């Protein structure tokens, strides 16, 4: 079974937290998925107020930020890949 063959009932979003460094999605079953914000350039470039204005989409398995035209699905997060065009921050050194 691949990740994308997971049953959708297990991918329902309960909560979302978007800081200036990380997006964390909590699922109804208690699992948490966190990704660095640089994976999502639109969210990275958004203001804190814009990041706070999210809503869970009707099927419960994706989030949208209308003001910045961003949509993130649980399946997309589980793929474990940054969005196209995402650039990692420079390494501290």
Secondary structure, DSSP 8 states (H G I E B T S, - for coil): --GGGS-GGGG-EEEEEE-SSEEEEEETTS-EEEEEGGGSHHHHHS-HHHHH--EE-TTSSEEEEGGGTEEEEHHHHHHT---TT--------
